Amino acid sequence: MKRESKLVKALVAFAFYLDGNEKYIKFKRKTDRLLNDPTYMPNKIFDIFMLILVSISVAILLYDVKHNINPFLEKFDFYVVTTIFVIEYILRVWVYNDIHKIILEEYEISSFLERGFDLKGVIFKIVKTKLEYMTTPFAIIDFLAILPAFRSLRIFRIFIIFRLFKILRYTNNLNIFLSVLKEKKFELFIVLIAVVFIVFIGGSIIYVFEAHINPNIKNLFDAYYWALITISTVGYGDISPVTQEGRTLTMFLIIVGVGIISFTTSIIASAFTEKLYEVKTEKVFREVDHYNEFYLICGFSDEAEILAEKLKKEKRDFLIVDTDENRVNDATIRGYEAVKGDITQKVFLKKINFNKITKIFVLTNSDITNTFITLTLRSFSKNAEIIALAHEEKNISKLEKVGANYVIVPTKATALLAGVYIGSPITFAVIDAILSEKKNAIIDEIKVIENSILDGKLIGEIDFDKYKILLFGVLKSKESEMLQKTFSLSKGHFYFNPPFDLKLEAGDIIVIMGYSVSINYFKYQIEKSSI
């Protein structure tokens, strides 16, 4: 890099300072979210505040048209409202992009090429990028909405309309309406061209027929005004045809007008129908975003229906994703949060906050789909447990290899239950009652919390009878040589019917059975003792 002026050195040094200043970066990011992120709670509060402020300012300006406004309100509008509008406008320009990154980019290029720092080029690029924002419709509205404060110049009062437009920025519903019109702008533009053409033809014809006879049609503007009013089927009656030709033309324009209105209505209605689904999906994602943690269920199959019902009873938060619209509607009718989408597509996956997902259930009716979904989701979430469904046993190993922590085979489980039923019908009935919670009896697991009433206690020291619950077994992370383990699980070693001298440690999991009220009370006592 060649010798640079002091100004360039100061600019580069300041750019490096900003680039490495975490407080500055954090503050700017928060300001950006405050102004532009609808999922950020302070943004919602800010929007409501601005809506109230805009409404008050518009009311003041309208009252001022034919009344002597109170000096306090005049000062409030000028010094408070307008100042806030100016600050908001400056902040929006500021957060649009990072000027210091443009400076650093030019500095790195000039250093690499060993040429002089192009200060003019940097200034031009900064101005250009800021103008990109300042020429957007909302930025123009923000700027023009400031002008009515200078009410001493009457011409600026017309800009009050831009304060009304400013409301659009803070209301999502109006933005949705505008986005619908934007998506159908080509179709609406075609309709507009047709309307202009018909008005031009109709107005010209009525002018030819009645310009010298009809006293209300004095010039072409009157003729075109009459044609537009007629085609819109409004018909004020201030201009009426007086000749047979004119009346015939009127009937033709009315019929064409009804057709155009119907066609335009159908375009907007179909656009709203398409947009409605998108709005519902966004609403579901916003609701899910408020959860501290939740489960993700991929595919609303028969197994998923049973799981969702159980999770709802346990008041757990979960989101259902399915590609079939009918199944999504079915889940929505049942009161579940469900969205239609392809869980294997990155665009869709980016909408889901995987940091809050603790368990993922892959429950579609196809093993191939389940395998692909498991593979995709494992790449997005390394920590969440994935429980996948396999309809054929030969696919268990495939699902485990692509990242499933547990694989459920419904046919195998059904066969085992059938075996229990044949050999021990009463046992089967008990298991069925527990699983379906017909008798309000449940099997649950409780983690031993550090410093709780379970931590460091021997099994024999815990009075399970007092809580009306039964102990099935204990899952310990380390294998005990003193005990004979029953199962080896991925999370540790399970000891069924453990002896009284088994010591519980923080992190162990005990499996118990009892009425839900008893188990919930036992959990409460454990949580309470750990505080």
C-alpha positions as CSV (number, residue, x, y, z in Angstrom):
1,M,0.0,0.0,0.0
2,K,1.4,3.3,-1.0
3,R,1.7,6.3,1.3
4,E,-1.8,7.4,2.3
5,S,-3.1,10.6,3.6
6,K,-3.9,11.1,7.3
7,L,-7.6,11.1,6.4
8,V,-7.4,7.6,4.8
9,K,-5.3,6.3,7.7
10,A,-7.9,7.6,10.2
11,L,-10.8,6.1,8.2
12,V,-9.1,2.7,8.0
13,A,-8.2,2.8,11.7
14,F,-11.8,3.7,12.6
15,A,-13.1,1.0,10.4
16,F,-10.9,-1.6,12.1
17,Y,-12.1,-0.2,15.5
18,L,-15.7,-0.7,14.5
19,D,-15.1,-4.1,13.0
20,G,-13.6,-5.4,16.2
21,N,-15.9,-3.6,18.7
22,E,-18.3,-6.2,19.9
23,K,-20.5,-3.7,21.8
24,Y,-20.9,-1.7,18.6
25,I,-21.8,-4.8,16.5
26,K,-24.2,-6.0,19.2
27,F,-25.9,-2.7,19.5
28,K,-26.3,-2.4,15.7
29,R,-27.7,-5.9,15.4
30,K,-30.2,-5.2,18.2
31,T,-31.2,-1.9,16.5
32,D,-31.7,-3.8,13.2
33,R,-33.9,-6.4,14.9
34,L,-35.8,-3.7,16.7
35,L,-36.7,-2.0,13.4
36,N,-37.0,-4.9,11.0
37,D,-37.4,-8.3,12.8
38,P,-41.1,-9.2,13.3
39,T,-40.1,-12.2,15.4
40,Y,-38.3,-10.0,17.9
41,M,-40.6,-9.0,20.8
42,P,-39.2,-5.4,21.2
43,N,-40.0,-4.9,17.5
44,K,-43.7,-5.6,18.1
45,I,-43.7,-3.1,21.0
46,F,-41.9,-0.6,18.9
47,D,-44.4,-1.0,16.0
48,I,-47.4,-0.5,18.4
49,F,-45.7,2.6,19.8
50,M,-45.1,4.0,16.3
51,L,-48.7,3.2,15.3
52,I,-50.0,5.2,18.2
53,L,-47.5,8.1,17.5
54,V,-48.5,8.2,13.8
55,S,-52.2,8.2,14.7
56,I,-51.8,11.1,17.1
57,S,-49.7,13.1,14.7
58,V,-52.3,12.6,11.9
59,A,-55.1,13.6,14.2
60,I,-53.2,16.8,15.2
61,L,-52.5,17.7,11.5
62,L,-56.1,17.0,10.5
63,Y,-57.5,19.1,13.4
64,D,-55.1,21.9,12.4
65,V,-56.7,22.2,8.9
66,K,-59.8,24.1,10.2
67,H,-59.0,24.9,13.8
68,N,-56.5,26.8,15.9
69,I,-54.4,24.1,17.4
70,N,-53.2,24.2,21.0
71,P,-49.6,25.4,21.1
72,F,-48.7,22.4,23.3
73,L,-49.9,20.0,20.6
74,E,-48.1,21.9,17.9
75,K,-44.8,21.7,19.9
76,F,-45.5,18.1,20.7
77,D,-45.9,17.3,17.0
78,F,-42.8,19.2,16.0
79,Y,-40.3,18.5,18.7
80,V,-41.4,15.0,19.8
81,V,-43.1,13.2,16.9
82,T,-41.0,14.7,14.2
83,T,-37.8,14.1,16.2
84,I,-38.7,10.4,16.7
85,F,-39.5,10.1,12.9
86,V,-36.1,11.7,12.1
87,I,-34.2,9.4,14.5
88,E,-36.0,6.4,13.1
89,Y,-35.2,7.4,9.5
90,I,-31.5,7.9,10.4
91,L,-31.4,4.5,12.2
92,R,-32.9,2.7,9.3
93,V,-30.4,4.2,6.9
94,W,-27.6,3.3,9.4
95,V,-28.5,-0.4,9.8
96,Y,-29.1,-0.9,6.1
97,N,-25.5,-1.8,5.6
98,D,-22.0,-1.5,7.2
99,I,-19.9,1.4,5.9
100,H,-16.8,0.2,7.7
101,K,-16.8,-3.0,5.7
102,I,-16.7,-1.1,2.4
103,I,-13.7,0.8,3.7
104,L,-12.0,-2.4,4.9
105,E,-12.7,-4.1,1.6
106,E,-11.1,-1.3,-0.4
107,Y,-8.2,-1.3,2.1
108,E,-7.5,-5.0,1.6
109,I,-7.8,-4.8,-2.2
110,S,-5.5,-1.7,-2.4
111,S,-2.9,-3.4,-0.1
112,F,-3.0,-6.6,-2.1
113,L,-2.6,-4.8,-5.4
114,E,-0.1,-2.3,-3.9
115,R,-2.0,0.6,-5.2
116,G,-3.4,3.8,-3.7
117,F,-6.5,3.8,-1.5
118,D,-9.5,4.8,-3.8
119,L,-11.1,7.2,-1.4
120,K,-13.5,8.6,-4.1
121,G,-14.5,5.1,-5.1
122,V,-15.3,4.3,-1.4
123,I,-17.3,7.4,-1.0
124,F,-19.2,6.7,-4.2
125,K,-19.9,3.1,-3.1
126,I,-21.1,4.2,0.4
127,V,-23.4,6.9,-1.1
128,K,-24.7,4.4,-3.7
129,T,-25.5,1.7,-1.2
130,K,-27.3,4.2,1.1
131,L,-29.2,5.6,-1.8
132,E,-30.4,2.0,-2.6
133,Y,-32.2,2.1,0.7
134,M,-33.3,5.7,0.6
135,T,-35.0,5.2,-2.8
136,T,-37.1,2.3,-1.6
137,P,-40.8,3.0,-1.3
138,F,-40.9,2.7,2.5
139,A,-37.8,5.0,2.9
140,I,-39.4,7.6,0.7
141,I,-42.6,7.5,2.7
142,D,-40.5,7.8,5.9
143,F,-38.8,10.9,4.6
144,L,-41.9,12.6,3.2
145,A,-43.8,11.8,6.5
146,I,-41.4,14.2,8.3
147,L,-42.3,17.2,6.1
148,P,-45.8,17.9,7.4
149,A,-44.3,19.0,10.7
150,F,-43.2,22.2,8.9
151,R,-46.8,23.4,8.7
152,S,-45.9,27.0,8.3
153,L,-45.3,26.1,4.6
154,R,-48.8,25.0,3.6
155,I,-47.5,23.0,0.6
156,F,-45.9,20.5,3.1
157,R,-49.3,19.8,4.6
158,I,-50.2,17.6,1.6
159,F,-47.5,15.2,2.8
160,I,-49.8,14.3,5.6
161,I,-50.9,11.5,3.4
162,F,-47.4,9.9,3.8
163,R,-47.9,9.7,7.5
164,L,-51.0,7.6,6.8
165,F,-48.9,5.4,4.4
166,K,-46.3,5.1,7.2
167,I,-48.9,3.0,9.1
168,L,-48.3,0.3,6.5
169,R,-44.8,-0.3,7.8
170,Y,-46.1,-1.2,11.2
171,T,-49.1,-3.4,10.3
172,N,-48.4,-6.9,9.0
173,N,-51.9,-7.4,7.7
174,L,-51.7,-4.4,5.4
175,N,-48.3,-5.5,4.3
176,I,-49.8,-8.9,3.4
177,F,-52.4,-7.1,1.3
178,L,-49.7,-5.1,-0.5
179,S,-47.6,-8.2,-1.1
180,V,-50.7,-9.9,-2.6
181,L,-51.1,-7.0,-5.0
182,K,-47.4,-7.1,-5.7
183,E,-47.4,-10.8,-6.6
184,K,-50.3,-10.3,-9.0
185,K,-49.0,-7.0,-10.5
186,F,-48.7,-8.4,-14.0
187,E,-52.3,-9.6,-14.1
188,L,-53.5,-6.3,-12.5
189,F,-51.4,-4.3,-14.9
190,I,-53.1,-6.1,-17.8
191,V,-56.5,-5.2,-16.3
192,L,-55.4,-1.6,-15.9
193,I,-54.3,-1.5,-19.5
194,A,-57.7,-2.9,-20.5
195,V,-59.5,-0.3,-18.4
196,V,-57.5,2.6,-19.8
197,F,-58.2,1.4,-23.4
198,I,-61.9,1.0,-22.8
199,V,-62.1,4.4,-21.0
200,F,-60.2,6.0,-23.9
201,I,-62.5,4.4,-26.6
202,G,-65.7,5.0,-24.6
203,G,-64.8,8.6,-23.7
204,S,-63.8,9.4,-27.3
205,I,-67.1,8.0,-28.7
206,I,-69.4,9.8,-26.3
207,Y,-67.4,13.0,-27.0
208,V,-68.0,12.6,-30.7
209,F,-71.7,11.8,-30.2
210,E,-72.7,14.3,-27.5
211,A,-70.0,17.1,-27.3
212,H,-72.3,19.5,-29.1
213,I,-75.6,18.3,-27.6
214,N,-75.0,17.3,-24.0
215,P,-74.4,20.4,-21.8
216,N,-72.5,18.3,-19.2
217,I,-69.8,17.1,-21.6
218,K,-67.8,20.3,-22.3
219,N,-64.5,18.7,-23.1
220,L,-62.6,15.4,-23.4
221,F,-61.9,15.3,-19.6
222,D,-65.7,15.2,-19.0
223,A,-66.0,12.4,-21.6
224,Y,-63.3,10.3,-20.0
225,Y,-64.6,11.0,-16.5
226,W,-68.0,9.8,-17.6
227,A,-66.6,6.6,-19.2
228,L,-64.6,5.8,-16.0
229,I,-67.5,6.3,-13.7
230,T,-69.7,4.2,-16.0
231,I,-67.3,1.3,-16.4
232,S,-66.8,1.2,-12.6
233,T,-70.7,0.9,-12.3
234,V,-70.7,3.8,-9.8
235,G,-72.9,6.1,-11.8
236,Y,-73.0,9.4,-10.0
237,G,-75.6,10.8,-12.4
238,D,-73.9,14.1,-12.9
239,I,-73.3,13.3,-16.5
240,S,-75.9,11.2,-18.4
241,P,-76.1,10.4,-22.2
242,V,-78.9,12.2,-24.0
243,T,-78.7,10.4,-27.4
244,Q,-79.7,6.9,-28.4
245,E,-76.1,6.2,-29.4
246,G,-74.8,7.4,-26.1
247,R,-77.2,5.2,-24.1
248,T,-76.3,2.2,-26.2
249,L,-72.7,2.9,-25.5
250,T,-73.6,3.2,-21.8
251,M,-75.1,-0.3,-21.7
252,F,-72.1,-1.7,-23.4
253,L,-69.7,-0.1,-20.9
254,I,-71.7,-1.2,-17.9
255,I,-71.6,-4.9,-19.1
256,V,-67.8,-4.6,-19.8
257,G,-67.4,-2.9,-16.4
258,V,-69.1,-5.8,-14.5
259,G,-66.9,-8.2,-16.3
260,I,-63.7,-6.3,-15.4
261,I,-64.7,-5.9,-11.8
262,S,-65.5,-9.7,-11.5
263,F,-62.2,-10.6,-13.2
264,T,-60.2,-8.3,-10.9
265,T,-62.0,-9.6,-7.9
266,S,-61.2,-13.2,-8.9
267,I,-57.5,-12.4,-9.4
268,I,-57.2,-10.8,-5.9
269,A,-59.3,-13.6,-4.3
270,S,-57.1,-16.3,-5.8
271,A,-54.0,-14.5,-4.7
272,F,-55.3,-14.2,-1.1
273,T,-56.1,-17.9,-1.1
274,E,-52.6,-18.7,-2.1
275,K,-51.2,-16.2,0.4
276,L,-53.5,-17.5,3.2
277,Y,-51.6,-20.7,3.5
278,E,-48.3,-18.9,3.6
279,V,-49.6,-16.6,6.3
280,K,-50.9,-19.6,8.4
281,T,-47.5,-21.3,8.0
282,E,-45.7,-18.1,9.2
283,K,-48.1,-17.9,12.1
284,V,-47.3,-21.5,13.2
285,F,-43.5,-20.8,13.0
286,R,-44.0,-17.7,15.1
287,E,-46.0,-19.7,17.7
288,V,-43.3,-22.4,17.8
289,D,-40.6,-19.8,18.1
290,H,-42.0,-18.9,21.5
291,Y,-41.5,-22.4,22.9
292,N,-38.5,-22.9,25.2
293,E,-38.1,-26.4,23.7
294,F,-40.3,-28.7,21.6
295,Y,-40.5,-32.0,19.7
296,L,-40.5,-32.2,15.9
297,I,-42.8,-34.9,14.4
298,C,-42.1,-35.6,10.7
299,G,-45.1,-37.2,9.0
300,F,-48.6,-37.3,10.5
301,S,-49.0,-41.1,10.2
302,D,-51.2,-43.4,12.4
303,E,-48.3,-43.7,14.8
304,A,-47.8,-39.9,14.8
305,E,-51.5,-39.4,15.6
306,I,-51.2,-41.6,18.8
307,L,-47.9,-39.9,19.7
308,A,-49.4,-36.4,19.2
309,E,-52.4,-37.2,21.4
310,K,-50.2,-38.4,24.2
311,L,-47.9,-35.4,24.0
312,K,-50.9,-33.1,24.1
313,K,-52.1,-34.9,27.2
314,E,-48.7,-34.4,28.8
315,K,-48.8,-30.7,27.7
316,R,-45.6,-30.9,25.7
317,D,-44.9,-28.6,22.8
318,F,-44.4,-30.1,19.4
319,L,-44.6,-29.3,15.7
320,I,-45.9,-31.6,13.0
321,V,-44.5,-31.3,9.5
322,D,-46.0,-33.2,6.6
323,T,-46.0,-32.9,2.8
324,D,-49.6,-33.8,2.5
325,E,-52.0,-30.9,2.8
326,N,-54.9,-33.1,3.9
327,R,-52.9,-34.6,6.8
328,V,-51.7,-31.2,7.8
329,N,-55.3,-29.9,7.9
330,D,-56.3,-33.0,9.9
331,A,-53.6,-32.2,12.5
332,T,-54.6,-28.6,12.6
333,I,-58.3,-29.5,13.2
334,R,-57.2,-31.6,16.2
335,G,-55.5,-28.5,17.6
336,Y,-51.9,-29.3,16.9
337,E,-49.3,-27.0,15.5
338,A,-48.7,-28.3,12.0
339,V,-47.3,-27.0,8.7
340,K,-47.0,-28.3,5.2
341,G,-43.5,-28.6,4.0
342,D,-40.7,-30.8,2.7
343,I,-38.5,-31.4,5.7
344,T,-35.6,-32.5,3.5
345,Q,-35.4,-29.0,1.8
346,K,-32.9,-26.6,3.2
347,V,-35.1,-23.6,2.5
348,F,-37.8,-25.1,4.8
349,L,-35.3,-26.4,7.4
350,K,-33.9,-22.9,7.9
351,K,-37.3,-21.7,9.2
352,I,-37.1,-24.2,12.1
353,N,-35.1,-23.3,15.2
354,F,-33.2,-26.6,15.8
355,N,-31.6,-25.2,18.9
356,K,-34.9,-25.7,20.7
357,I,-35.7,-29.2,19.4
358,T,-34.9,-31.9,22.0
359,K,-36.4,-34.9,20.2
360,I,-37.3,-35.6,16.6
361,F,-39.8,-38.3,15.6
362,V,-39.5,-39.5,12.0
363,L,-42.8,-41.3,11.4
364,T,-43.8,-41.3,7.8
365,N,-45.2,-44.4,6.1
366,S,-42.1,-45.0,4.0
367,D,-38.8,-46.4,5.2
368,I,-37.0,-44.8,2.3
369,T,-38.4,-41.4,3.2
370,N,-37.7,-41.9,6.9
371,T,-34.1,-42.8,6.1
372,F,-33.6,-39.7,3.9
373,I,-35.3,-37.4,6.5
374,T,-33.1,-38.9,9.3
375,L,-30.0,-38.3,7.3
376,T,-31.0,-34.7,6.5
377,L,-32.0,-33.8,10.1
378,R,-28.9,-35.3,11.6
379,S,-26.8,-32.9,9.6
380,F,-28.9,-30.0,11.0
381,S,-29.1,-31.2,14.6
382,K,-26.3,-33.0,16.2
383,N,-27.7,-33.1,19.7
384,A,-31.4,-33.9,19.3
385,E,-32.5,-37.5,19.8
386,I,-34.0,-38.9,16.6
387,I,-36.6,-41.7,17.0
388,A,-37.4,-43.2,13.6
389,L,-40.0,-45.6,12.4
390,A,-39.0,-48.7,10.4
391,H,-41.8,-50.8,8.8
392,E,-39.3,-53.6,7.9
393,E,-36.6,-54.9,10.3
394,K,-34.0,-55.0,7.5
395,N,-34.1,-51.2,7.5
396,I,-33.2,-50.8,11.2
397,S,-29.5,-50.8,10.6
398,K,-29.8,-48.3,7.8
399,L,-31.7,-45.8,10.0
400,E,-29.2,-46.3,12.8
401,K,-26.3,-45.7,10.4
402,V,-27.8,-42.4,9.1
403,G,-28.2,-41.0,12.6
404,A,-31.3,-42.4,14.3
405,N,-30.8,-42.9,18.1
406,Y,-33.7,-45.3,18.3
407,V,-35.6,-47.3,15.7
408,I,-39.2,-48.5,16.3
409,V,-40.6,-51.4,14.4
410,P,-44.4,-51.4,14.9
411,T,-44.8,-54.9,13.5
412,K,-42.3,-56.3,15.9
413,A,-43.9,-54.4,18.9
414,T,-47.3,-55.7,17.8
415,A,-46.1,-59.2,17.6
416,L,-44.5,-59.0,21.1
417,L,-47.8,-57.7,22.5
418,A,-49.7,-60.4,20.8
419,G,-47.3,-63.0,22.4
420,V,-48.0,-61.4,25.8
421,Y,-51.7,-61.6,25.1
422,I,-51.6,-65.3,24.2
423,G,-49.5,-66.3,27.1
424,S,-50.8,-63.8,29.7
425,P,-54.0,-62.1,28.8
426,I,-54.3,-60.3,32.2
427,T,-50.8,-58.9,31.8
428,F,-51.7,-57.8,28.3
429,A,-54.8,-56.0,29.7
430,V,-52.7,-54.3,32.4
431,I,-50.0,-53.2,29.8
432,D,-52.7,-51.9,27.5
433,A,-54.4,-50.0,30.3
434,I,-51.1,-48.4,31.3
435,L,-50.1,-47.5,27.8
436,S,-53.5,-46.1,26.9
437,E,-53.8,-44.5,30.4
438,K,-57.3,-46.0,30.8
439,K,-56.8,-46.4,34.5
440,N,-54.7,-43.2,35.0
441,A,-51.8,-45.4,35.8
442,I,-48.5,-44.6,34.1
443,I,-44.9,-45.6,33.9
444,D,-42.5,-42.7,34.1
445,E,-38.8,-41.9,34.5
446,I,-37.3,-39.4,36.9
447,K,-33.8,-38.1,36.8
448,V,-31.9,-37.9,40.1
449,I,-31.2,-34.2,40.6
450,E,-28.1,-33.1,42.4
451,N,-28.8,-32.2,46.1
452,S,-32.4,-33.5,45.9
453,I,-34.0,-36.0,48.3
454,L,-32.8,-38.8,46.0
455,D,-29.2,-37.8,45.6
456,G,-26.9,-40.0,47.7
457,K,-29.7,-42.0,49.2
458,L,-29.9,-45.8,49.3
459,I,-32.9,-47.4,47.6
460,G,-34.0,-48.8,51.0
461,E,-34.0,-45.2,52.5
462,I,-36.6,-44.0,50.1
463,D,-40.2,-44.5,51.2
464,F,-41.9,-45.2,47.8
465,D,-45.0,-46.5,49.6
466,K,-45.5,-43.1,51.1
467,Y,-45.9,-41.7,47.6
468,K,-48.0,-44.6,46.4
469,I,-45.6,-45.6,43.6
470,L,-43.6,-48.7,42.6
471,L,-40.0,-48.8,41.6
472,F,-39.2,-50.8,38.5
473,G,-35.5,-50.2,38.2
474,V,-32.6,-47.8,38.0
475,L,-30.5,-46.7,35.0
476,K,-27.0,-45.9,35.9
477,S,-24.4,-44.5,33.6
478,K,-21.6,-46.7,35.1
479,E,-21.8,-50.5,35.3
480,S,-21.7,-51.8,38.9
481,E,-19.7,-54.9,39.6
482,M,-21.8,-55.5,42.7
483,L,-25.0,-55.8,40.8
484,Q,-26.3,-58.0,38.0
485,K,-27.4,-55.7,35.2
486,T,-30.6,-56.5,33.4
487,F,-30.2,-54.5,30.2
488,S,-27.4,-52.6,28.5
489,L,-28.7,-49.5,27.0
490,S,-27.1,-46.7,25.0
491,K,-27.3,-44.4,27.9
492,G,-26.1,-46.9,30.6
493,H,-27.0,-50.0,32.4
494,F,-30.5,-50.8,33.6
495,Y,-30.9,-52.7,36.9
496,F,-34.4,-54.2,37.4
497,N,-35.7,-54.5,40.9
498,P,-32.5,-53.0,42.5
499,P,-31.4,-54.0,46.0
500,F,-32.0,-51.8,49.0
501,D,-28.3,-51.0,49.4
502,L,-28.0,-49.5,45.9
503,K,-26.9,-45.9,46.2
504,L,-28.5,-43.3,43.9
505,E,-26.3,-40.6,42.4
506,A,-27.0,-37.4,40.5
507,G,-27.7,-38.2,36.9
508,D,-29.2,-41.7,37.6
509,I,-32.7,-42.3,36.2
510,I,-35.3,-44.3,38.2
511,V,-38.2,-45.9,36.4
512,I,-41.4,-45.9,38.5
513,M,-45.1,-46.8,38.1
514,G,-48.1,-45.3,39.7
515,Y,-51.1,-43.0,39.3
516,S,-50.2,-39.8,37.6
517,V,-51.2,-37.7,40.6
518,S,-48.8,-39.7,42.8
519,I,-45.9,-39.5,40.3
520,N,-46.4,-35.8,39.8
521,Y,-46.4,-35.2,43.5
522,F,-43.2,-37.2,43.8
523,K,-41.6,-35.1,41.0
524,Y,-42.6,-31.9,42.8
525,Q,-41.0,-33.0,46.0
526,I,-37.8,-33.9,44.2
527,E,-37.7,-30.5,42.4
528,K,-38.5,-28.7,45.6
529,S,-35.8,-30.4,47.6
530,S,-33.1,-29.6,44.9
531,I,-33.7,-25.8,45.2
